[in-house]
Amino acid sequence: MIKLLAEENQSKHTTEEFQISTPKSNLNAVLYKKNESAKSPVVILLHGSDRGTIDDYEEFALGMLNSGYAILSYDSPGKGK
């Protein structure tokens, strides 16, 4: 289950913060997308085995956003907010 927490407008893109329910906990997640009506392909940013957070990969996500993708990123279990 994904629960929308907040929507925040920024100059060229929008972020939507979510919580993704898992059997053990909730994971904080964010969807970055351009402020355009056109649909964009979505990339799910997986952090690998380093157990990263949304903030650790924000620069990478914004770079992909500027290349025309929407990005879904999340905090690894036990990390982040």
mmJSON file of the N, C-alpha and C atoms, coordinates in Angstrom:
{"data_MODEL":{"atom_site":{
"group_PDB":["ATOM","ATOM","ATOM","ATOM","ATOM","ATOM","ATOM","ATOM","ATOM","ATOM","ATOM","ATOM","ATOM","ATOM","ATOM","ATOM","ATOM","ATOM","ATOM","ATOM","ATOM","ATOM","ATOM","ATOM","ATOM","ATOM","ATOM","ATOM","ATOM","ATOM","ATOM","ATOM","ATOM","ATOM","ATOM","ATOM","ATOM","ATOM","ATOM","ATOM","ATOM","ATOM","ATOM","ATOM","ATOM","ATOM","ATOM","ATOM","ATOM","ATOM","ATOM","ATOM","ATOM","ATOM","ATOM","ATOM","ATOM","ATOM","ATOM","ATOM","ATOM","ATOM","ATOM","ATOM","ATOM","ATOM","ATOM","ATOM","ATOM","ATOM","ATOM","ATOM","ATOM","ATOM","ATOM","ATOM","ATOM","ATOM","ATOM","ATOM","ATOM","ATOM","ATOM","ATOM","ATOM","ATOM","ATOM","ATOM","ATOM","ATOM","ATOM","ATOM","ATOM","ATOM","ATOM","ATOM","ATOM","ATOM","ATOM","ATOM","ATOM","ATOM","ATOM","ATOM","ATOM","ATOM","ATOM","ATOM","ATOM","ATOM","ATOM","ATOM","ATOM","ATOM","ATOM","ATOM","ATOM","ATOM","ATOM","ATOM","ATOM","ATOM","ATOM","ATOM","ATOM","ATOM","ATOM","ATOM","ATOM","ATOM","ATOM","ATOM","ATOM","ATOM","ATOM","ATOM","ATOM","ATOM","ATOM","ATOM","ATOM","ATOM","ATOM","ATOM","ATOM","ATOM","ATOM","ATOM","ATOM","ATOM","ATOM","ATOM","ATOM","ATOM","ATOM","ATOM","ATOM","ATOM","ATOM","ATOM","ATOM","ATOM","ATOM","ATOM","ATOM","ATOM","ATOM","ATOM","ATOM","ATOM","ATOM","ATOM","ATOM","ATOM","ATOM","ATOM","ATOM","ATOM","ATOM","ATOM","ATOM","ATOM","ATOM","ATOM","ATOM","ATOM","ATOM","ATOM","ATOM","ATOM","ATOM","ATOM","ATOM","ATOM","ATOM","ATOM","ATOM","ATOM","ATOM","ATOM","ATOM","ATOM","ATOM","ATOM","ATOM","ATOM","ATOM","ATOM","ATOM","ATOM","ATOM","ATOM","ATOM","ATOM","ATOM","ATOM","ATOM","ATOM","ATOM","ATOM","ATOM","ATOM","ATOM","ATOM","ATOM","ATOM","ATOM","ATOM","ATOM","ATOM","ATOM","ATOM","ATOM","ATOM","ATOM","ATOM","ATOM","ATOM","ATOM","ATOM","ATOM","ATOM","ATOM"],
"id":[1,2,3,4,5,6,7,8,9,10,11,12,13,14,15,16,17,18,19,20,21,22,23,24,25,26,27,28,29,30,31,32,33,34,35,36,37,38,39,40,41,42,43,44,45,46,47,48,49,50,51,52,53,54,55,56,57,58,59,60,61,62,63,64,65,66,67,68,69,70,71,72,73,74,75,76,77,78,79,80,81,82,83,84,85,86,87,88,89,90,91,92,93,94,95,96,97,98,99,100,101,102,103,104,105,106,107,108,109,110,111,112,113,114,115,116,117,118,119,120,121,122,123,124,125,126,127,128,129,130,131,132,133,134,135,136,137,138,139,140,141,142,143,144,145,146,147,148,149,150,151,152,153,154,155,156,157,158,159,160,161,162,163,164,165,166,167,168,169,170,171,172,173,174,175,176,177,178,179,180,181,182,183,184,185,186,187,188,189,190,191,192,193,194,195,196,197,198,199,200,201,202,203,204,205,206,207,208,209,210,211,212,213,214,215,216,217,218,219,220,221,222,223,224,225,226,227,228,229,230,231,232,233,234,235,236,237,238,239,240,241,242,243],
"type_symbol":["N","C","C","N","C","C","N","C","C","N","C","C","N","C","C","N","C","C","N","C","C","N","C","C","N","C","C","N","C","C","N","C","C","N","C","C","N","C","C","N","C","C","N","C","C","N","C","C","N","C","C","N","C","C","N","C","C","N","C","C","N","C","C","N","C","C","N","C","C","N","C","C","N","C","C","N","C","C","N","C","C","N","C","C","N","C","C","N","C","C","N","C","C","N","C","C","N","C","C","N","C","C","N","C","C","N","C","C","N","C","C","N","C","C","N","C","C","N","C","C","N","C","C","N","C","C","N","C","C","N","C","C","N","C","C","N","C","C","N","C","C","N","C","C","N","C","C","N","C","C","N","C","C","N","C","C","N","C","C","N","C","C","N","C","C","N","C","C","N","C","C","N","C","C","N","C","C","N","C","C","N","C","C","N","C","C","N","C","C","N","C","C","N","C","C","N","C","C","N","C","C","N","C","C","N","C","C","N","C","C","N","C","C","N","C","C","N","C","C","N","C","C","N","C","C","N","C","C","N","C","C","N","C","C","N","C","C","N","C","C","N","C","C"],
"label_atom_id":["N","CA","C","N","CA","C","N","CA","C","N","CA","C","N","CA","C","N","CA","C","N","CA","C","N","CA","C","N","CA","C","N","CA","C","N","CA","C","N","CA","C","N","CA","C","N","CA","C","N","CA","C","N","CA","C","N","CA","C","N","CA","C","N","CA","C","N","CA","C","N","CA","C","N","CA","C","N","CA","C","N","CA","C","N","CA","C","N","CA","C","N","CA","C","N","CA","C","N","CA","C","N","CA","C","N","CA","C","N","CA","C","N","CA","C","N","CA","C","N","CA","C","N","CA","C","N","CA","C","N","CA","C","N","CA","C","N","CA","C","N","CA","C","N","CA","C","N","CA","C","N","CA","C","N","CA","C","N","CA","C","N","CA","C","N","CA","C","N","CA","C","N","CA","C","N","CA","C","N","CA","C","N","CA","C","N","CA","C","N","CA","C","N","CA","C","N","CA","C","N","CA","C","N","CA","C","N","CA","C","N","CA","C","N","CA","C","N","CA","C","N","CA","C","N","CA","C","N","CA","C","N","CA","C","N","CA","C","N","CA","C","N","CA","C","N","CA","C","N","CA","C","N","CA","C","N","CA","C","N","CA","C","N","CA","C","N","CA","C","N","CA","C","N","CA","C","N","CA","C","N","CA","C"],
"label_alt_id":[null,null,null,null,null,null,null,null,null,null,null,null,null,null,null,null,null,null,null,null,null,null,null,null,null,null,null,null,null,null,null,null,null,null,null,null,null,null,null,null,null,null,null,null,null,null,null,null,null,null,null,null,null,null,null,null,null,null,null,null,null,null,null,null,null,null,null,null,null,null,null,null,null,null,null,null,null,null,null,null,null,null,null,null,null,null,null,null,null,null,null,null,null,null,null,null,null,null,null,null,null,null,null,null,null,null,null,null,null,null,null,null,null,null,null,null,null,null,null,null,null,null,null,null,null,null,null,null,null,null,null,null,null,null,null,null,null,null,null,null,null,null,null,null,null,null,null,null,null,null,null,null,null,null,null,null,null,null,null,null,null,null,null,null,null,null,null,null,null,null,null,null,null,null,null,null,null,null,null,null,null,null,null,null,null,null,null,null,null,null,null,null,null,null,null,null,null,null,null,null,null,null,null,null,null,null,null,null,null,null,null,null,null,null,null,null,null,null,null,null,null,null,null,null,null,null,null,null,null,null,null,null,null,null,null,null,null,null,null,null,null,null,null],
"label_comp_id":["MET","MET","MET","ILE","ILE","ILE","LYS","LYS","LYS","LEU","LEU","LEU","LEU","LEU","LEU","ALA","ALA","ALA","GLU","GLU","GLU","GLU","GLU","GLU","ASN","ASN","ASN","GLN","GLN","GLN","SER","SER","SER","LYS","LYS","LYS","HIS","HIS","HIS","THR","THR","THR","THR","THR","THR","GLU","GLU","GLU","GLU","GLU","GLU","PHE","PHE","PHE","GLN","GLN","GLN","ILE","ILE","ILE","SER","SER","SER","THR","THR","THR","PRO","PRO","PRO","LYS","LYS","LYS","SER","SER","SER","ASN","ASN","ASN","LEU","LEU","LEU","ASN","ASN","ASN","ALA","ALA","ALA","VAL","VAL","VAL","LEU","LEU","LEU","TYR","TYR","TYR","LYS","LYS","LYS","LYS","LYS","LYS","ASN","ASN","ASN","GLU","GLU","GLU","SER","SER","SER","ALA","ALA","ALA","LYS","LYS","LYS","SER","SER","SER","PRO","PRO","PRO","VAL","VAL","VAL","VAL","VAL","VAL","ILE","ILE","ILE","LEU","LEU","LEU","LEU","LEU","LEU","HIS","HIS","HIS","GLY","GLY","GLY","SER","SER","SER","ASP","ASP","ASP","ARG","ARG","ARG","GLY","GLY","GLY","THR","THR","THR","ILE","ILE","ILE","ASP","ASP","ASP","ASP","ASP","ASP","TYR","TYR","TYR","GLU","GLU","GLU","GLU","GLU","GLU","PHE","PHE","PHE","ALA","ALA","ALA","LEU","LEU","LEU","GLY","GLY","GLY","MET","MET","MET","LEU","LEU","LEU","ASN","ASN","ASN","SER","SER","SER","GLY","GLY","GLY","TYR","TYR","TYR","ALA","ALA","ALA","ILE","ILE","ILE","LEU","LEU","LEU","SER","SER","SER","TYR","TYR","TYR","ASP","ASP","ASP","SER","SER","SER","PRO","PRO","PRO","GLY","GLY","GLY","LYS","LYS","LYS","GLY","GLY","GLY","LYS","LYS","LYS"],
"label_asym_id":["A","A","A","A","A","A","A","A","A","A","A","A","A","A","A","A","A","A","A","A","A","A","A","A","A","A","A","A","A","A","A","A","A","A","A","A","A","A","A","A","A","A","A","A","A","A","A","A","A","A","A","A","A","A","A","A","A","A","A","A","A","A","A","A","A","A","A","A","A","A","A","A","A","A","A","A","A","A","A","A","A","A","A","A","A","A","A","A","A","A","A","A","A","A","A","A","A","A","A","A","A","A","A","A","A","A","A","A","A","A","A","A","A","A","A","A","A","A","A","A","A","A","A","A","A","A","A","A","A","A","A","A","A","A","A","A","A","A","A","A","A","A","A","A","A","A","A","A","A","A","A","A","A","A","A","A","A","A","A","A","A","A","A","A","A","A","A","A","A","A","A","A","A","A","A","A","A","A","A","A","A","A","A","A","A","A","A","A","A","A","A","A","A","A","A","A","A","A","A","A","A","A","A","A","A","A","A","A","A","A","A","A","A","A","A","A","A","A","A","A","A","A","A","A","A","A","A","A","A","A","A","A","A","A","A","A","A","A","A","A","A","A","A"],
"label_entity_id":["1","1","1","1","1","1","1","1","1","1","1","1","1","1","1","1","1","1","1","1","1","1","1","1","1","1","1","1","1","1","1","1","1","1","1","1","1","1","1","1","1","1","1","1","1","1","1","1","1","1","1","1","1","1","1","1","1","1","1","1","1","1","1","1","1","1","1","1","1","1","1","1","1","1","1","1","1","1","1","1","1","1","1","1","1","1","1","1","1","1","1","1","1","1","1","1","1","1","1","1","1","1","1","1","1","1","1","1","1","1","1","1","1","1","1","1","1","1","1","1","1","1","1","1","1","1","1","1","1","1","1","1","1","1","1","1","1","1","1","1","1","1","1","1","1","1","1","1","1","1","1","1","1","1","1","1","1","1","1","1","1","1","1","1","1","1","1","1","1","1","1","1","1","1","1","1","1","1","1","1","1","1","1","1","1","1","1","1","1","1","1","1","1","1","1","1","1","1","1","1","1","1","1","1","1","1","1","1","1","1","1","1","1","1","1","1","1","1","1","1","1","1","1","1","1","1","1","1","1","1","1","1","1","1","1","1","1","1","1","1","1","1","1"],
"label_seq_id":[1,1,1,2,2,2,3,3,3,4,4,4,5,5,5,6,6,6,7,7,7,8,8,8,9,9,9,10,10,10,11,11,11,12,12,12,13,13,13,14,14,14,15,15,15,16,16,16,17,17,17,18,18,18,19,19,19,20,20,20,21,21,21,22,22,22,23,23,23,24,24,24,25,25,25,26,26,26,27,27,27,28,28,28,29,29,29,30,30,30,31,31,31,32,32,32,33,33,33,34,34,34,35,35,35,36,36,36,37,37,37,38,38,38,39,39,39,40,40,40,41,41,41,42,42,42,43,43,43,44,44,44,45,45,45,46,46,46,47,47,47,48,48,48,49,49,49,50,50,50,51,51,51,52,52,52,53,53,53,54,54,54,55,55,55,56,56,56,57,57,57,58,58,58,59,59,59,60,60,60,61,61,61,62,62,62,63,63,63,64,64,64,65,65,65,66,66,66,67,67,67,68,68,68,69,69,69,70,70,70,71,71,71,72,72,72,73,73,73,74,74,74,75,75,75,76,76,76,77,77,77,78,78,78,79,79,79,80,80,80,81,81,81],
"pdbx_PDB_ins_code":[null,null,null,null,null,null,null,null,null,null,null,null,null,null,null,null,null,null,null,null,null,null,null,null,null,null,null,null,null,null,null,null,null,null,null,null,null,null,null,null,null,null,null,null,null,null,null,null,null,null,null,null,null,null,null,null,null,null,null,null,null,null,null,null,null,null,null,null,null,null,null,null,null,null,null,null,null,null,null,null,null,null,null,null,null,null,null,null,null,null,null,null,null,null,null,null,null,null,null,null,null,null,null,null,null,null,null,null,null,null,null,null,null,null,null,null,null,null,null,null,null,null,null,null,null,null,null,null,null,null,null,null,null,null,null,null,null,null,null,null,null,null,null,null,null,null,null,null,null,null,null,null,null,null,null,null,null,null,null,null,null,null,null,null,null,null,null,null,null,null,null,null,null,null,null,null,null,null,null,null,null,null,null,null,null,null,null,null,null,null,null,null,null,null,null,null,null,null,null,null,null,null,null,null,null,null,null,null,null,null,null,null,null,null,null,null,null,null,null,null,null,null,null,null,null,null,null,null,null,null,null,null,null,null,null,null,null,null,null,null,null,null,null],
"Cartn_x":[0.839,0.0,0.886,0.568,1.318,0.396,0.878,0.072,0.731,-0.004,0.507,0.581,1.758,1.929,1.851,2.534,2.574,2.934,2.568,2.985,3.574,4.727,5.466,5.855,5.433,5.795,7.14,7.978,9.265,9.316,10.371,10.406,10.163,10.883,10.752,10.234,10.073,9.566,8.729,8.028,7.174,7.704,7.62,7.925,6.682,6.416,5.323,5.939,5.727,6.268,5.227,5.7,4.842,5.413,4.582,5.054,4.612,5.532,5.236,5.22,4.08,3.938,4.576,5.377,5.948,5.552,5.747,5.368,6.075,7.297,8.051,8.01,7.829,7.856,7.322,7.315,6.972,8.251,8.344,9.488,9.065,9.85,9.59,10.044,9.253,9.569,9.203,9.801,9.493,9.469,8.504,8.401,8.753,9.804,10.198,9.608,8.935,8.433,8.414,8.51,8.515,7.13,7.072,5.802,5.283,5.057,4.556,3.408,2.54,1.403,1.768,2.884,3.285,3.698,3.383,3.786,5.275,5.918,7.34,7.531,8.549,8.875,9.368,9.13,9.513,10.679,11.669,12.794,12.651,12.755,12.757,14.217,14.612,16.002,16.243,16.956,17.293,18.666,18.811,20.037,21.084,20.771,21.751,21.963,23.131,23.387,23.939,24.096,24.675,23.63,22.378,21.299,21.211,21.092,21.059,19.712,19.686,18.474,18.132,16.944,16.509,17.518,17.937,18.858,20.211,20.68,21.966,21.984,20.827,20.743,19.963,19.676,18.868,19.535,20.84,21.537,21.42,21.568,21.426,19.994,19.017,17.61,17.301,17.808,17.545,18.211,19.385,20.03,19.193,18.63,17.767,16.471,15.959,14.763,14.998,16.163,16.499,16.678,16.85,16.954,15.59,14.519,13.176,12.476,13.055,12.442,11.79,10.734,10.218,10.972,11.249,12.073,11.335,11.285,10.774,11.97,12.187,13.292,12.728,13.424,12.931,14.092,13.803,14.784,14.868,16.073,16.237,15.65,15.225,14.669,15.624,15.097,15.895,16.728,16.596,17.372,16.443,16.986,16.225,15.36,14.262,13.365,12.769],
"Cartn_y":[-1.176,0.0,1.242,2.176,3.432,4.547,5.342,6.405,7.743,8.637,9.967,10.785,11.342,12.156,13.644,14.078,15.509,15.741,16.905,17.314,18.702,18.894,20.139,20.648,21.857,22.42,23.101,22.868,23.531,24.174,24.905,25.712,24.918,23.825,23.095,21.685,21.253,19.904,19.83,18.735,18.457,17.213,17.199,15.982,15.563,14.281,13.724,12.72,12.94,12.031,10.976,9.731,8.589,7.774,6.899,5.805,4.522,3.572,2.265,1.272,0.637,-0.326,-1.653,-2.194,-3.53,-4.332,-5.644,-6.435,-6.006,-5.463,-5.109,-3.629,-2.754,-1.308,-0.536,0.773,1.654,2.262,2.339,2.965,4.328,5.35,6.664,6.668,7.282,7.327,8.695,9.035,10.3,10.071,10.707,10.68,12.069,12.156,13.403,13.412,14.502,14.591,16.046,16.243,17.596,18.209,19.536,20.256,20.419,19.317,19.314,18.325,18.545,17.643,16.362,16.367,15.181,14.05,12.826,11.659,11.402,10.9,10.576,9.128,8.46,7.13,7.266,6.245,6.279,5.332,5.817,5.003,4.8,3.558,3.262,3.178,4.086,4.18,3.217,2.124,1.121,1.448,1.402,1.841,0.748,-0.455,-1.524,-1.95,-2.457,-3.04,-2.045,-0.77,0.184,0.79,0.415,0.85,2.374,2.993,4.443,5.056,6.371,7.138,7.96,8.519,9.393,10.528,11.132,12.268,11.888,10.66,10.211,10.213,10.023,9.855,10.968,12.056,13.119,13.747,13.976,14.584,13.69,12.389,11.439,11.469,11.489,11.521,12.79,13.926,15.191,15.212,14.591,14.492,13.687,12.571,11.758,12.489,13.251,14.064,15.06,15.693,16.662,16.005,14.681,13.937,13.445,13.82,13.502,12.36,11.84,10.738,11.237,10.545,10.701,9.664,9.977,9.11,8.775,7.49,7.04,6.567,7.188,6.829,6.552,5.739,5.403,5.21,5.333,5.041,3.546,3.042,1.631,1.383,0.149,-0.14,0.268,0.984,1.412,2.644,3.257,4.448,5.611,6.813,7.993,8.572,9.177,9.889,8.969],
"Cartn_z":[0.0,0.0,0.0,-0.865,-0.929,-0.46,0.476,1.071,0.767,0.105,-0.195,1.087,1.38,2.578,2.28,1.195,0.926,-0.524,-1.027,-2.357,-2.231,-2.838,-2.69,-4.069,-4.433,-5.724,-5.626,-6.633,-6.743,-8.119,-8.416,-9.627,-10.902,-11.145,-12.396,-12.226,-10.995,-10.768,-9.499,-9.385,-8.235,-7.546,-6.236,-5.494,-4.729,-4.722,-3.931,-2.966,-1.685,-0.669,-0.323,-0.199,0.083,1.226,1.759,2.601,1.932,1.809,1.244,2.404,2.61,3.709,3.33,4.236,4.081,5.311,5.305,6.481,7.77,7.661,8.87,9.222,8.238,8.519,7.327,7.456,6.352,5.795,4.466,3.815,3.294,3.586,3.033,1.579,0.71,-0.712,-1.256,-2.397,-3.057,-4.564,-5.225,-6.676,-7.175,-7.99,-8.623,-10.031,-10.419,-11.783,-12.225,-13.534,-14.092,-13.988,-13.95,-13.929,-15.358,-16.023,-17.394,-17.481,-18.445,-18.586,-19.339,-20.073,-20.832,-19.893,-20.273,-19.485,-19.678,-18.628,-18.665,-18.25,-18.8,-18.277,-16.839,-16.034,-14.619,-14.37,-13.622,-13.181,-11.678,-11.235,-9.796,-9.385,-8.511,-8.088,-6.932,-7.216,-6.2,-5.641,-4.333,-3.684,-3.537,-3.887,-3.764,-2.328,-2.056,-0.734,0.28,-0.104,0.856,1.78,1.609,2.488,2.545,1.388,1.277,1.589,1.508,1.751,0.513,0.5,-0.579,-0.754,0.337,0.274,-0.325,-0.079,-0.612,-2.135,-2.742,-4.192,-4.886,-4.179,-4.767,-5.992,-5.949,-7.084,-8.331,-8.152,-9.242,-9.786,-8.888,-9.292,-10.083,-9.63,-10.33,-11.699,-11.83,-13.135,-14.113,-13.644,-14.501,-14.807,-13.84,-14.055,-15.183,-15.187,-16.233,-17.594,-17.614,-18.868,-19.357,-18.643,-19.106,-18.405,-17.324,-16.592,-15.313,-14.88,-13.522,-12.685,-11.421,-10.584,-9.289,-8.959,-7.663,-6.857,-5.708,-4.822,-3.436,-2.663,-1.32,-0.364,0.919,1.96,2.176,2.352,2.694,4.091,4.379,5.699,6.818,7.788,8.934,8.69,7.533,7.185,6.875,6.825,6.417,7.518,7.11,8.024,9.064],
"occupancy":[1.0,1.0,1.0,1.0,1.0,1.0,1.0,1.0,1.0,1.0,1.0,1.0,1.0,1.0,1.0,1.0,1.0,1.0,1.0,1.0,1.0,1.0,1.0,1.0,1.0,1.0,1.0,1.0,1.0,1.0,1.0,1.0,1.0,1.0,1.0,1.0,1.0,1.0,1.0,1.0,1.0,1.0,1.0,1.0,1.0,1.0,1.0,1.0,1.0,1.0,1.0,1.0,1.0,1.0,1.0,1.0,1.0,1.0,1.0,1.0,1.0,1.0,1.0,1.0,1.0,1.0,1.0,1.0,1.0,1.0,1.0,1.0,1.0,1.0,1.0,1.0,1.0,1.0,1.0,1.0,1.0,1.0,1.0,1.0,1.0,1.0,1.0,1.0,1.0,1.0,1.0,1.0,1.0,1.0,1.0,1.0,1.0,1.0,1.0,1.0,1.0,1.0,1.0,1.0,1.0,1.0,1.0,1.0,1.0,1.0,1.0,1.0,1.0,1.0,1.0,1.0,1.0,1.0,1.0,1.0,1.0,1.0,1.0,1.0,1.0,1.0,1.0,1.0,1.0,1.0,1.0,1.0,1.0,1.0,1.0,1.0,1.0,1.0,1.0,1.0,1.0,1.0,1.0,1.0,1.0,1.0,1.0,1.0,1.0,1.0,1.0,1.0,1.0,1.0,1.0,1.0,1.0,1.0,1.0,1.0,1.0,1.0,1.0,1.0,1.0,1.0,1.0,1.0,1.0,1.0,1.0,1.0,1.0,1.0,1.0,1.0,1.0,1.0,1.0,1.0,1.0,1.0,1.0,1.0,1.0,1.0,1.0,1.0,1.0,1.0,1.0,1.0,1.0,1.0,1.0,1.0,1.0,1.0,1.0,1.0,1.0,1.0,1.0,1.0,1.0,1.0,1.0,1.0,1.0,1.0,1.0,1.0,1.0,1.0,1.0,1.0,1.0,1.0,1.0,1.0,1.0,1.0,1.0,1.0,1.0,1.0,1.0,1.0,1.0,1.0,1.0,1.0,1.0,1.0,1.0,1.0,1.0,1.0,1.0,1.0,1.0,1.0,1.0],
"B_iso_or_equiv":[0.0,0.0,0.0,0.0,0.0,0.0,0.0,0.0,0.0,0.0,0.0,0.0,0.0,0.0,0.0,0.0,0.0,0.0,0.0,0.0,0.0,0.0,0.0,0.0,0.0,0.0,0.0,0.0,0.0,0.0,0.0,0.0,0.0,0.0,0.0,0.0,0.0,0.0,0.0,0.0,0.0,0.0,0.0,0.0,0.0,0.0,0.0,0.0,0.0,0.0,0.0,0.0,0.0,0.0,0.0,0.0,0.0,0.0,0.0,0.0,0.0,0.0,0.0,0.0,0.0,0.0,0.0,0.0,0.0,0.0,0.0,0.0,0.0,0.0,0.0,0.0,0.0,0.0,0.0,0.0,0.0,0.0,0.0,0.0,0.0,0.0,0.0,0.0,0.0,0.0,0.0,0.0,0.0,0.0,0.0,0.0,0.0,0.0,0.0,0.0,0.0,0.0,0.0,0.0,0.0,0.0,0.0,0.0,0.0,0.0,0.0,0.0,0.0,0.0,0.0,0.0,0.0,0.0,0.0,0.0,0.0,0.0,0.0,0.0,0.0,0.0,0.0,0.0,0.0,0.0,0.0,0.0,0.0,0.0,0.0,0.0,0.0,0.0,0.0,0.0,0.0,0.0,0.0,0.0,0.0,0.0,0.0,0.0,0.0,0.0,0.0,0.0,0.0,0.0,0.0,0.0,0.0,0.0,0.0,0.0,0.0,0.0,0.0,0.0,0.0,0.0,0.0,0.0,0.0,0.0,0.0,0.0,0.0,0.0,0.0,0.0,0.0,0.0,0.0,0.0,0.0,0.0,0.0,0.0,0.0,0.0,0.0,0.0,0.0,0.0,0.0,0.0,0.0,0.0,0.0,0.0,0.0,0.0,0.0,0.0,0.0,0.0,0.0,0.0,0.0,0.0,0.0,0.0,0.0,0.0,0.0,0.0,0.0,0.0,0.0,0.0,0.0,0.0,0.0,0.0,0.0,0.0,0.0,0.0,0.0,0.0,0.0,0.0,0.0,0.0,0.0,0.0,0.0,0.0,0.0,0.0,0.0,0.0,0.0,0.0,0.0,0.0,0.0],
"pdbx_formal_charge":[null,null,null,null,null,null,null,null,null,null,null,null,null,null,null,null,null,null,null,null,null,null,null,null,null,null,null,null,null,null,null,null,null,null,null,null,null,null,null,null,null,null,null,null,null,null,null,null,null,null,null,null,null,null,null,null,null,null,null,null,null,null,null,null,null,null,null,null,null,null,null,null,null,null,null,null,null,null,null,null,null,null,null,null,null,null,null,null,null,null,null,null,null,null,null,null,null,null,null,null,null,null,null,null,null,null,null,null,null,null,null,null,null,null,null,null,null,null,null,null,null,null,null,null,null,null,null,null,null,null,null,null,null,null,null,null,null,null,null,null,null,null,null,null,null,null,null,null,null,null,null,null,null,null,null,null,null,null,null,null,null,null,null,null,null,null,null,null,null,null,null,null,null,null,null,null,null,null,null,null,null,null,null,null,null,null,null,null,null,null,null,null,null,null,null,null,null,null,null,null,null,null,null,null,null,null,null,null,null,null,null,null,null,null,null,null,null,null,null,null,null,null,null,null,null,null,null,null,null,null,null,null,null,null,null,null,null,null,null,null,null,null,null],
"auth_seq_id":[1,1,1,2,2,2,3,3,3,4,4,4,5,5,5,6,6,6,7,7,7,8,8,8,9,9,9,10,10,10,11,11,11,12,12,12,13,13,13,14,14,14,15,15,15,16,16,16,17,17,17,18,18,18,19,19,19,20,20,20,21,21,21,22,22,22,23,23,23,24,24,24,25,25,25,26,26,26,27,27,27,28,28,28,29,29,29,30,30,30,31,31,31,32,32,32,33,33,33,34,34,34,35,35,35,36,36,36,37,37,37,38,38,38,39,39,39,40,40,40,41,41,41,42,42,42,43,43,43,44,44,44,45,45,45,46,46,46,47,47,47,48,48,48,49,49,49,50,50,50,51,51,51,52,52,52,53,53,53,54,54,54,55,55,55,56,56,56,57,57,57,58,58,58,59,59,59,60,60,60,61,61,61,62,62,62,63,63,63,64,64,64,65,65,65,66,66,66,67,67,67,68,68,68,69,69,69,70,70,70,71,71,71,72,72,72,73,73,73,74,74,74,75,75,75,76,76,76,77,77,77,78,78,78,79,79,79,80,80,80,81,81,81],
"auth_comp_id":["MET","MET","MET","ILE","ILE","ILE","LYS","LYS","LYS","LEU","LEU","LEU","LEU","LEU","LEU","ALA","ALA","ALA","GLU","GLU","GLU","GLU","GLU","GLU","ASN","ASN","ASN","GLN","GLN","GLN","SER","SER","SER","LYS","LYS","LYS","HIS","HIS","HIS","THR","THR","THR","THR","THR","THR","GLU","GLU","GLU","GLU","GLU","GLU","PHE","PHE","PHE","GLN","GLN","GLN","ILE","ILE","ILE","SER","SER","SER","THR","THR","THR","PRO","PRO","PRO","LYS","LYS","LYS","SER","SER","SER","ASN","ASN","ASN","LEU","LEU","LEU","ASN","ASN","ASN","ALA","ALA","ALA","VAL","VAL","VAL","LEU","LEU","LEU","TYR","TYR","TYR","LYS","LYS","LYS","LYS","LYS","LYS","ASN","ASN","ASN","GLU","GLU","GLU","SER","SER","SER","ALA","ALA","ALA","LYS","LYS","LYS","SER","SER","SER","PRO","PRO","PRO","VAL","VAL","VAL","VAL","VAL","VAL","ILE","ILE","ILE","LEU","LEU","LEU","LEU","LEU","LEU","HIS","HIS","HIS","GLY","GLY","GLY","SER","SER","SER","ASP","ASP","ASP","ARG","ARG","ARG","GLY","GLY","GLY","THR","THR","THR","ILE","ILE","ILE","ASP","ASP","ASP","ASP","ASP","ASP","TYR","TYR","TYR","GLU","GLU","GLU","GLU","GLU","GLU","PHE","PHE","PHE","ALA","ALA","ALA","LEU","LEU","LEU","GLY","GLY","GLY","MET","MET","MET","LEU","LEU","LEU","ASN","ASN","ASN","SER","SER","SER","GLY","GLY","GLY","TYR","TYR","TYR","ALA","ALA","ALA","ILE","ILE","ILE","LEU","LEU","LEU","SER","SER","SER","TYR","TYR","TYR","ASP","ASP","ASP","SER","SER","SER","PRO","PRO","PRO","GLY","GLY","GLY","LYS","LYS","LYS","GLY","GLY","GLY","LYS","LYS","LYS"],
"auth_asym_id":["A","A","A","A","A","A","A","A","A","A","A","A","A","A","A","A","A","A","A","A","A","A","A","A","A","A","A","A","A","A","A","A","A","A","A","A","A","A","A","A","A","A","A","A","A","A","A","A","A","A","A","A","A","A","A","A","A","A","A","A","A","A","A","A","A","A","A","A","A","A","A","A","A","A","A","A","A","A","A","A","A","A","A","A","A","A","A","A","A","A","A","A","A","A","A","A","A","A","A","A","A","A","A","A","A","A","A","A","A","A","A","A","A","A","A","A","A","A","A","A","A","A","A","A","A","A","A","A","A","A","A","A","A","A","A","A","A","A","A","A","A","A","A","A","A","A","A","A","A","A","A","A","A","A","A","A","A","A","A","A","A","A","A","A","A","A","A","A","A","A","A","A","A","A","A","A","A","A","A","A","A","A","A","A","A","A","A","A","A","A","A","A","A","A","A","A","A","A","A","A","A","A","A","A","A","A","A","A","A","A","A","A","A","A","A","A","A","A","A","A","A","A","A","A","A","A","A","A","A","A","A","A","A","A","A","A","A","A","A","A","A","A","A"],
"auth_atom_id":["N","CA","C","N","CA","C","N","CA","C","N","CA","C","N","CA","C","N","CA","C","N","CA","C","N","CA","C","N","CA","C","N","CA","C","N","CA","C","N","CA","C","N","CA","C","N","CA","C","N","CA","C","N","CA","C","N","CA","C","N","CA","C","N","CA","C","N","CA","C","N","CA","C","N","CA","C","N","CA","C","N","CA","C","N","CA","C","N","CA","C","N","CA","C","N","CA","C","N","CA","C","N","CA","C","N","CA","C","N","CA","C","N","CA","C","N","CA","C","N","CA","C","N","CA","C","N","CA","C","N","CA","C","N","CA","C","N","CA","C","N","CA","C","N","CA","C","N","CA","C","N","CA","C","N","CA","C","N","CA","C","N","CA","C","N","CA","C","N","CA","C","N","CA","C","N","CA","C","N","CA","C","N","CA","C","N","CA","C","N","CA","C","N","CA","C","N","CA","C","N","CA","C","N","CA","C","N","CA","C","N","CA","C","N","CA","C","N","CA","C","N","CA","C","N","CA","C","N","CA","C","N","CA","C","N","CA","C","N","CA","C","N","CA","C","N","CA","C","N","CA","C","N","CA","C","N","CA","C","N","CA","C","N","CA","C","N","CA","C","N","CA","C","N","CA","C","N","CA","C","N","CA","C"],
"pdbx_PDB_model_num":[1,1,1,1,1,1,1,1,1,1,1,1,1,1,1,1,1,1,1,1,1,1,1,1,1,1,1,1,1,1,1,1,1,1,1,1,1,1,1,1,1,1,1,1,1,1,1,1,1,1,1,1,1,1,1,1,1,1,1,1,1,1,1,1,1,1,1,1,1,1,1,1,1,1,1,1,1,1,1,1,1,1,1,1,1,1,1,1,1,1,1,1,1,1,1,1,1,1,1,1,1,1,1,1,1,1,1,1,1,1,1,1,1,1,1,1,1,1,1,1,1,1,1,1,1,1,1,1,1,1,1,1,1,1,1,1,1,1,1,1,1,1,1,1,1,1,1,1,1,1,1,1,1,1,1,1,1,1,1,1,1,1,1,1,1,1,1,1,1,1,1,1,1,1,1,1,1,1,1,1,1,1,1,1,1,1,1,1,1,1,1,1,1,1,1,1,1,1,1,1,1,1,1,1,1,1,1,1,1,1,1,1,1,1,1,1,1,1,1,1,1,1,1,1,1,1,1,1,1,1,1,1,1,1,1,1,1,1,1,1,1,1,1]
}}}
